[in-house]
Amino acid sequence: MSEKVQRKRAPTVKTASFVATLPLRASDADLREAAIRFEIIRQVYNAVLDEALKRLQRMRQSSAYQAALALPKMVAEKPNPERAKAFRAACLAHGFTGDALESFGIQCKSQAGFAGRLGAPETQKIALRAFGAVQKHSFGLRGRPRFKGYRGIKSIEGKSNAAALRWREGRLEYGGLSLKAVVDPKDAYLCEALSRRVKYCRLLRRTIKGRERLYLHLILEGQPPIRAKNTLGQGVIGLDQGPSDLAVVTDREAHLLRLAGTVEEPWDAKKRVQRAIDRSRRATNPGNYNADGTIKKGPKTWKVSARCRVLYQALAEVDRRLTAERRSAHGQLQNDILRQGDVIKFERVSYKAFQRRFGRSVKVRAPGDFFAGLKRKAESAGATVLEFPTRTTRLSQYCHVREDYVKKPLSQRWHVFPDGSRVQRDLYSAWLARSVERDTLDASSLQQAWKPHEPRLRVASERGRQPASGRGLAPPTLPLRGVRAGRAQRKDRLAPMADGGCGADGSA
């Protein structure tokens, strides 16, 4: 009897990749077919999510899991390998693994008769997405994941360009669907990007101005092409980030900028529309509310009126426009910074703490997204990013003249020197950040470096004055087109958005 030889799977070689986004030309029939496939993906996701939650519950109730939980976390100041091994054994015993739930997703697809419209790679990817959400919940990194509602899935992803979802000669081929991509032949960046090897594809749907549109993400191998105007500069850049502002100090310039200065949230206008939505929900669903106006507990069925749908659509369109404008403003500022130098230094701060203390500013300016994109772009361009802890440097407290640390309240926006002169504290911290080496401030070089930078910092401080509350300028407003907000239903309640930004000098 011949023995069956078990072959090991070859390890996957990971390479750098980037994403190119292309709009797709789709007819009404194509949009209907794509909507069917997104609905199928949603059903598979919910089925896998439900099964993963059940397996997690059974595993937590098992004796093997309880025994693993009782083991000490650390042994000799190192993570206990026996504890991790016991947890892995409990996961395998109850099928709480990515491979097991991938197989479950394939079974759901086959039993439901979705094989003609949904391939195995896309099913495995959506099953892994559901398992990842439950796994983070099991680790305590997020709350209990929710099931996706109607139109809750926005993307379908393949595993390789040889699967059902693939890129062929300028078109997206997906099991009978053939959608032509819109490619500008004069766009040198896009033409160079499309010459790279396609790893896999991702089909997206977006709602723009009330109409559904399809887009394609091509995940391409290698580093993204660099536009001629975005060449990497030479020099050291110091940054100091806040919830809404950014101080930038380079070898030749200093600026105090407003993050996404052209983006202003129409808080009052959105509040009026949200109140109109709440009134419509209460009028349409009176049985879902208690006598005191609170929502009843337990499962309920909500009816949505046609007017309420229009209001929801208007709010979604405003958020989409603001997100696109913020992303564009972030990208321009990131490119400006990389054109000034190839070594970027800034403090490591907690953006979650920013969200807790400055929720409205962070919602509009998104400093975490900005620095995540800056680090990604710097890595692709070959620049060096040095992120150092605040506890060891304490830049906002240090004075290079006195050579000591003095705490300042957040409302104190200026650093005052012993001779009475002053400079904006964020700009001063950004200048100090340039001298940080190995998570420590190198004070020996500050006295010599101060003279050429002093006039630049003072000019930038006067040009970029701002109060601690960040309310120095009145923000423009963004119209909610096609919506009558408020009981008066006046057309002039929502003023059009003014042109231009509200931050200090926008050039870096």
C-alpha positions as CSV (number, residue, x, y, z in Angstrom):
1,M,0.0,0.0,0.0
2,S,1.5,3.3,-1.0
3,E,1.7,6.0,1.6
4,K,0.0,9.3,1.0
5,V,2.5,12.0,1.1
6,Q,1.4,15.2,2.8
7,R,2.8,18.2,1.0
8,K,3.3,21.5,2.8
9,R,2.0,24.7,1.4
10,A,4.7,27.0,0.1
11,P,5.0,30.2,2.2
12,T,3.5,33.2,0.6
13,V,6.0,35.9,-0.3
14,K,4.7,39.3,0.7
15,T,5.6,42.3,-1.5
16,A,4.8,46.0,-1.4
17,S,1.5,47.0,-3.0
18,F,-0.6,50.1,-3.7
19,V,-4.1,50.8,-4.9
20,A,-5.4,52.4,-8.1
21,T,-9.1,53.5,-8.1
22,L,-10.9,53.4,-11.5
23,P,-14.6,54.3,-12.2
24,L,-16.6,51.7,-14.1
25,R,-19.1,52.2,-16.8
26,A,-22.3,50.3,-15.8
27,S,-25.7,50.1,-17.3
28,D,-28.9,49.8,-15.3
29,A,-28.9,46.1,-15.9
30,D,-25.2,45.9,-14.7
31,L,-26.2,47.8,-11.5
32,R,-29.1,45.5,-10.8
33,E,-26.8,42.4,-11.2
34,A,-24.1,44.0,-9.0
35,A,-26.7,44.8,-6.4
36,I,-27.8,41.1,-6.3
37,R,-24.2,40.0,-5.8
38,F,-23.7,42.5,-3.0
39,E,-26.9,41.2,-1.3
40,I,-25.6,37.6,-1.6
41,I,-22.3,38.6,0.0
42,R,-24.2,40.3,2.8
43,Q,-26.2,37.1,3.5
44,V,-23.0,35.0,3.6
45,Y,-21.3,37.5,5.9
46,N,-24.3,37.4,8.3
47,A,-24.4,33.6,8.3
48,V,-20.7,33.3,9.0
49,L,-20.8,36.0,11.7
50,D,-23.7,34.2,13.4
51,E,-21.8,30.9,13.3
52,A,-18.6,32.5,14.6
53,L,-20.4,34.1,17.6
54,K,-22.0,30.8,18.4
55,R,-18.6,29.0,18.3
56,L,-17.0,31.6,20.4
57,Q,-19.7,31.2,23.0
58,R,-19.4,27.5,23.1
59,M,-15.6,27.7,23.3
60,R,-15.7,30.2,26.3
61,Q,-18.0,27.7,28.1
62,S,-15.7,24.8,27.6
63,S,-13.4,23.4,30.3
64,A,-10.3,23.7,28.0
65,Y,-10.9,27.4,27.6
66,Q,-11.4,28.0,31.3
67,A,-8.2,26.0,32.1
68,A,-6.2,28.2,29.6
69,L,-7.7,31.3,31.1
70,A,-6.5,30.2,34.5
71,L,-2.8,29.9,33.4
72,P,-0.5,32.9,34.3
73,K,0.0,35.4,31.5
74,M,3.7,36.0,32.2
75,V,6.5,33.6,33.0
76,A,9.9,35.0,33.8
77,E,8.7,38.4,32.5
78,K,7.8,36.8,29.2
79,P,4.5,35.8,27.7
80,N,3.5,32.3,28.8
81,P,3.8,30.0,25.7
82,E,1.8,27.3,27.4
83,R,-1.1,29.7,27.8
84,A,-1.1,30.6,24.1
85,K,-0.8,27.0,23.1
86,A,-3.8,26.1,25.3
87,F,-5.9,28.9,23.7
88,R,-5.0,27.7,20.2
89,A,-6.0,24.1,21.1
90,A,-9.4,25.4,22.4
91,C,-9.9,27.3,19.2
92,L,-9.1,24.3,17.0
93,A,-11.3,22.0,19.0
94,H,-14.4,24.3,18.5
95,G,-13.6,25.4,14.9
96,F,-13.0,29.0,15.9
97,T,-10.4,29.5,13.2
98,G,-10.2,31.3,9.9
99,D,-9.9,28.1,7.8
100,A,-12.9,26.5,9.6
101,L,-15.1,29.5,9.0
102,E,-14.0,29.8,5.4
103,S,-15.2,26.2,4.9
104,F,-18.5,27.1,6.6
105,G,-18.9,30.1,4.2
106,I,-18.4,27.8,1.2
107,Q,-21.0,25.4,2.5
108,C,-23.5,28.3,2.9
109,K,-22.9,29.4,-0.6
110,S,-23.3,25.9,-2.1
111,Q,-26.4,25.1,-0.1
112,A,-28.1,28.4,-1.0
113,G,-27.4,27.9,-4.7
114,F,-25.2,31.0,-5.0
115,A,-22.5,29.2,-6.9
116,G,-23.4,30.8,-10.3
117,R,-23.0,34.4,-9.0
118,L,-20.4,34.0,-6.2
119,G,-17.0,32.5,-6.4
120,A,-15.1,30.6,-3.7
121,P,-12.3,33.3,-3.3
122,E,-14.8,36.1,-2.7
123,T,-16.7,33.9,-0.2
124,Q,-13.5,33.1,1.7
125,K,-12.6,36.7,1.9
126,I,-16.0,37.8,3.3
127,A,-15.9,34.9,5.7
128,L,-12.4,36.0,6.9
129,R,-13.8,39.5,7.4
130,A,-16.6,38.2,9.6
131,F,-14.2,36.0,11.6
132,G,-11.8,39.0,12.1
133,A,-14.5,41.1,13.6
134,V,-15.5,38.3,16.1
135,Q,-11.8,37.6,16.8
136,K,-11.2,41.2,17.8
137,H,-14.3,41.0,19.9
138,S,-12.9,37.9,21.7
139,F,-9.7,39.8,22.4
140,G,-11.6,42.7,23.9
141,L,-10.4,45.1,21.2
142,R,-13.9,46.0,20.0
143,G,-17.5,45.5,20.9
144,R,-19.8,42.7,19.8
145,P,-20.0,42.9,16.0
146,R,-23.4,43.6,14.4
147,F,-25.1,42.0,11.5
148,K,-25.0,43.9,8.2
149,G,-28.3,45.5,7.2
150,Y,-29.6,46.1,3.7
151,R,-26.8,47.7,1.6
152,G,-24.5,47.2,4.5
153,I,-21.7,45.6,2.3
154,K,-19.9,48.1,0.2
155,S,-17.1,46.0,-1.4
156,I,-16.4,42.6,-2.8
157,E,-12.8,41.4,-2.8
158,G,-11.0,38.6,-4.6
159,K,-7.9,36.7,-3.7
160,S,-5.9,36.8,-6.9
161,N,-6.3,38.2,-10.4
162,A,-6.9,34.6,-11.6
163,A,-10.1,34.2,-9.7
164,A,-13.7,35.1,-10.7
165,L,-13.1,38.8,-9.9
166,R,-10.3,39.7,-12.3
167,W,-8.8,42.5,-14.5
168,R,-8.6,41.8,-18.2
169,E,-7.6,44.3,-20.9
170,G,-9.1,47.3,-19.4
171,R,-12.3,45.6,-18.1
172,L,-13.4,44.0,-14.8
173,E,-14.6,40.5,-15.5
174,Y,-16.8,39.0,-12.7
175,G,-18.8,35.8,-13.6
176,G,-20.7,37.2,-16.6
177,L,-20.4,40.8,-15.6
178,S,-18.0,42.8,-17.9
179,L,-17.5,46.4,-16.9
180,K,-15.2,48.8,-18.8
181,A,-13.0,51.0,-16.7
182,V,-12.6,54.7,-17.4
183,V,-8.9,55.4,-18.0
184,D,-7.5,58.7,-19.1
185,P,-4.7,57.9,-21.6
186,K,-3.1,61.3,-20.9
187,D,-2.7,60.5,-17.2
188,A,1.0,59.5,-17.0
189,Y,0.7,58.4,-13.4
190,L,-2.3,56.1,-14.0
191,C,-0.7,54.6,-17.2
192,E,2.5,53.8,-15.3
193,A,0.5,52.3,-12.4
194,L,-1.5,50.0,-14.7
195,S,1.7,48.6,-16.1
196,R,2.4,46.9,-12.8
197,R,1.3,43.4,-12.0
198,V,-2.3,43.2,-10.6
199,K,-2.4,41.2,-7.4
200,Y,-6.2,41.1,-6.9
201,C,-9.3,43.3,-7.5
202,R,-11.9,44.9,-5.3
203,L,-15.4,46.0,-6.5
204,L,-16.9,48.9,-4.7
205,R,-20.3,50.7,-4.8
206,R,-20.8,54.2,-3.8
207,T,-23.8,56.5,-3.7
208,I,-23.0,59.9,-5.2
209,K,-25.8,62.6,-5.4
210,G,-28.4,59.9,-4.9
211,R,-27.1,57.6,-7.7
212,E,-25.3,54.4,-7.3
213,R,-21.9,54.1,-9.0
214,L,-19.4,51.2,-9.3
215,Y,-15.7,51.6,-8.8
216,L,-12.7,49.3,-9.1
217,H,-9.8,49.0,-6.7
218,L,-6.7,47.5,-8.4
219,I,-4.2,46.3,-5.9
220,L,-0.9,46.6,-7.8
221,E,2.5,45.2,-6.9
222,G,5.4,47.5,-6.0
223,Q,5.7,51.1,-4.9
224,P,3.3,53.7,-6.4
225,P,4.7,56.0,-9.1
226,I,5.9,59.4,-8.0
227,R,4.6,62.4,-9.8
228,A,7.2,64.9,-11.0
229,K,5.9,67.7,-8.8
230,N,6.1,65.4,-5.7
231,T,9.8,64.7,-5.6
232,L,11.2,64.0,-2.2
233,G,13.2,66.9,-0.7
234,Q,16.3,66.9,1.5
235,G,16.3,68.0,5.1
236,V,14.9,67.6,8.6
237,I,11.2,68.5,9.3
238,G,9.8,68.9,12.8
239,L,6.1,68.6,13.4
240,D,3.8,69.3,16.3
241,Q,0.2,68.0,16.0
242,G,-2.9,69.1,17.7
243,P,-6.5,68.1,17.3
244,S,-7.0,70.7,14.6
245,D,-3.7,72.5,13.9
246,L,-0.2,71.5,12.7
247,A,3.1,73.3,13.3
248,V,5.7,72.6,10.6
249,V,9.4,73.7,10.9
250,T,11.8,72.9,8.1
251,D,15.4,74.0,7.4
252,R,14.1,77.1,5.6
253,E,10.5,77.7,6.7
254,A,8.0,77.6,9.5
255,H,4.2,77.5,9.3
256,L,1.2,77.0,11.6
257,L,-1.5,75.4,9.6
258,R,-5.1,74.3,10.0
259,L,-5.6,70.6,9.1
260,A,-8.1,70.4,6.3
261,G,-8.6,74.1,6.4
262,T,-11.2,74.2,3.6
263,V,-13.5,71.7,5.4
264,E,-16.1,73.1,7.8
265,E,-18.9,71.0,9.3
266,P,-22.4,72.6,8.9
267,W,-23.3,71.7,12.5
268,D,-26.4,73.9,12.8
269,A,-27.8,72.8,9.4
270,K,-27.3,69.1,10.1
271,K,-28.9,69.5,13.5
272,R,-32.1,70.9,11.9
273,V,-32.2,68.1,9.4
274,Q,-31.6,65.5,12.2
275,R,-34.5,67.0,14.1
276,A,-36.7,66.7,11.1
277,I,-35.7,63.0,10.8
278,D,-36.6,62.4,14.4
279,R,-40.0,64.0,14.0
280,S,-40.7,61.9,10.9
281,R,-39.7,58.7,12.7
282,R,-41.9,59.5,15.7
283,A,-44.9,60.3,13.4
284,T,-44.5,57.2,11.3
285,N,-43.8,54.8,14.2
286,P,-45.8,56.0,17.3
287,G,-46.0,52.4,18.7
288,N,-42.2,52.2,19.1
289,Y,-42.1,55.0,21.7
290,N,-43.1,55.2,25.4
291,A,-45.4,57.8,26.8
292,D,-42.3,59.8,28.0
293,G,-40.9,59.9,24.5
294,T,-38.2,57.2,25.0
295,I,-37.8,54.3,22.6
296,K,-39.3,51.0,23.8
297,K,-37.0,48.1,24.5
298,G,-37.0,44.9,22.6
299,P,-37.3,44.1,18.9
300,K,-39.2,46.6,16.8
301,T,-40.1,47.2,13.2
302,W,-39.4,50.7,11.9
303,K,-41.2,52.3,9.0
304,V,-39.3,54.9,7.0
305,S,-41.3,57.5,5.0
306,A,-40.3,58.8,1.6
307,R,-39.5,62.2,3.1
308,C,-37.3,60.6,5.7
309,R,-35.4,58.8,3.0
310,V,-34.7,62.0,1.3
311,L,-33.4,63.5,4.5
312,Y,-31.1,60.5,5.2
313,Q,-29.8,60.7,1.6
314,A,-29.0,64.4,2.0
315,L,-27.0,63.9,5.2
316,A,-25.1,61.0,3.6
317,E,-24.2,63.2,0.6
318,V,-22.9,66.0,2.8
319,D,-20.7,63.6,4.8
320,R,-19.4,62.1,1.5
321,R,-18.5,65.5,0.2
322,L,-16.8,66.5,3.4
323,T,-14.8,63.2,3.5
324,A,-13.6,63.6,-0.1
325,E,-12.6,67.2,0.5
326,R,-10.8,66.3,3.7
327,R,-8.9,63.5,2.0
328,S,-7.9,65.8,-0.8
329,A,-6.7,68.5,1.6
330,H,-4.7,66.0,3.6
331,G,-3.0,64.6,0.5
332,Q,-2.0,68.1,-0.7
333,L,-0.4,68.9,2.7
334,Q,1.3,65.6,3.0
335,N,2.9,66.1,-0.4
336,D,4.0,69.6,0.5
337,I,5.7,68.3,3.7
338,L,7.5,65.5,1.8
339,R,8.8,68.1,-0.8
340,Q,10.5,69.9,2.1
341,G,12.6,67.1,3.6
342,D,13.3,63.4,3.9
343,V,13.5,63.1,7.7
344,I,10.2,63.7,9.6
345,K,10.1,63.9,13.4
346,F,7.0,64.3,15.6
347,E,5.7,63.1,19.0
348,R,3.6,60.0,19.4
349,V,0.3,61.1,20.8
350,S,-3.0,59.3,21.6
351,Y,-5.6,60.2,18.9
352,K,-8.2,58.4,21.0
353,A,-7.5,60.9,23.8
354,F,-8.0,63.6,21.2
355,Q,-11.4,62.1,20.3
356,R,-12.4,62.1,24.0
357,R,-11.4,65.7,24.7
358,F,-11.8,67.4,21.3
359,G,-14.5,65.3,19.6
360,R,-15.9,67.9,17.2
361,S,-12.5,69.1,16.0
362,V,-11.2,65.6,15.5
363,K,-14.3,64.7,13.6
364,V,-13.7,67.5,11.1
365,R,-9.9,67.6,11.0
366,A,-9.0,63.9,11.4
367,P,-5.4,64.2,12.7
368,G,-5.1,60.5,13.1
369,D,-5.9,59.9,9.4
370,F,-3.5,62.6,8.4
371,F,-0.5,61.2,10.2
372,A,-1.4,57.6,9.1
373,G,-1.4,58.8,5.5
374,L,1.8,60.8,6.0
375,K,3.7,57.8,7.3
376,R,2.4,55.6,4.5
377,K,3.5,58.2,1.8
378,A,6.8,58.7,3.5
379,E,7.6,55.0,3.5
380,S,6.6,54.7,-0.2
381,A,8.8,57.7,-1.1
382,G,11.8,56.5,0.9
383,A,11.7,59.1,3.6
384,T,12.5,58.4,7.3
385,V,9.8,58.9,10.0
386,L,10.9,59.2,13.6
387,E,8.0,59.1,16.1
388,F,9.2,59.6,19.7
389,P,7.3,59.4,23.0
390,T,6.2,62.5,24.8
391,R,7.2,61.2,28.3
392,T,10.9,61.3,27.5
393,T,11.0,64.5,25.5
394,R,8.3,66.8,27.0
395,L,8.9,69.4,24.3
396,S,6.0,71.7,25.3
397,Q,7.6,72.1,28.7
398,Y,11.2,72.6,27.8
399,C,13.0,76.0,27.4
400,H,16.4,75.9,25.7
401,V,17.4,79.3,27.2
402,R,16.8,78.3,30.8
403,E,17.5,74.6,30.1
404,D,14.7,73.4,32.3
405,Y,11.1,72.1,32.1
406,V,8.1,74.2,33.1
407,K,4.6,72.9,32.8
408,K,2.1,75.1,30.8
409,P,-1.7,74.8,30.9
410,L,-3.3,74.0,27.6
411,S,-4.8,77.5,27.4
412,Q,-1.3,79.1,27.4
413,R,-0.6,79.3,23.6
414,W,2.8,81.1,23.9
415,H,6.2,80.1,25.1
416,V,7.7,83.1,27.0
417,F,11.5,83.4,27.2
418,P,13.4,85.0,30.2
419,D,13.9,88.3,28.3
420,G,10.1,88.7,27.7
421,S,10.1,87.6,24.1
422,R,7.7,84.9,23.1
423,V,6.9,82.4,20.3
424,Q,3.9,80.2,19.6
425,R,4.2,77.1,21.7
426,D,3.3,74.6,18.9
427,L,5.9,76.1,16.6
428,Y,8.5,76.0,19.3
429,S,7.8,72.4,20.0
430,A,8.1,71.6,16.3
431,W,11.4,73.3,16.2
432,L,12.6,71.3,19.3
433,A,11.4,68.1,17.6
434,R,14.1,68.6,14.9
435,S,16.8,68.0,17.6
436,V,15.3,64.8,19.0
437,E,17.6,61.8,18.6
438,R,16.9,58.3,19.9
439,D,13.8,59.4,21.8
440,T,15.9,62.1,23.7
441,L,16.1,65.8,23.1
442,D,19.7,66.8,22.2
443,A,20.0,70.1,24.0
444,S,23.6,70.7,23.0
445,S,22.8,71.8,19.5
446,L,19.8,74.1,20.4
447,Q,21.7,77.3,21.2
448,Q,23.5,77.4,17.8
449,A,20.4,76.3,15.8
450,W,18.1,79.0,17.4
451,K,19.6,82.1,15.7
452,P,18.7,81.3,12.1
453,H,15.2,80.0,13.0
454,E,14.2,82.7,15.5
455,P,12.9,85.3,13.0
456,R,11.0,82.6,11.0
457,L,9.3,81.3,14.1
458,R,8.3,84.8,15.3
459,V,6.8,85.7,11.8
460,A,4.9,82.4,11.7
461,S,3.7,82.9,15.2
462,E,2.2,86.3,14.4
463,R,0.8,85.1,11.1
464,G,-0.9,82.0,12.6
465,R,-2.4,83.3,15.8
466,Q,-5.3,81.2,17.1
467,P,-7.2,81.0,20.4
468,A,-7.1,77.8,22.5
469,S,-10.7,77.0,21.6
470,G,-9.9,77.1,17.8
471,R,-12.9,79.4,17.2
472,G,-11.0,82.4,15.8
473,L,-12.8,82.5,12.5
474,A,-16.4,81.9,11.6
475,P,-16.7,78.7,9.5
476,P,-18.5,78.7,6.2
477,T,-21.5,76.5,5.9
478,L,-22.3,73.7,3.4
479,P,-25.8,73.5,1.9
480,L,-28.0,70.3,2.1
481,R,-29.3,70.5,-1.4
482,G,-32.9,69.6,-2.0
483,V,-33.9,69.6,1.7
484,R,-36.3,71.9,3.5
485,A,-35.0,72.0,7.0
486,G,-37.0,73.2,10.0
487,R,-40.7,73.9,10.4
488,A,-40.5,77.3,8.6
489,Q,-39.2,75.5,5.5
490,R,-37.4,78.6,4.3
491,K,-35.0,78.2,1.4
492,D,-32.5,80.7,2.8
493,R,-31.9,78.8,6.1
494,L,-28.8,77.0,4.6
495,A,-26.3,79.4,3.2
496,P,-24.0,78.3,0.4
497,M,-20.4,77.4,1.3
498,A,-17.9,80.2,1.0
499,D,-14.8,79.6,-1.0
500,G,-11.3,79.3,0.5
501,G,-10.0,78.0,3.8
502,C,-10.0,79.4,7.3
503,G,-6.5,78.3,8.4
504,A,-3.2,80.3,8.5
505,D,-1.0,80.3,5.4
506,G,-1.8,77.0,3.6
507,S,1.5,76.6,1.9
508,A,4.2,74.4,3.5
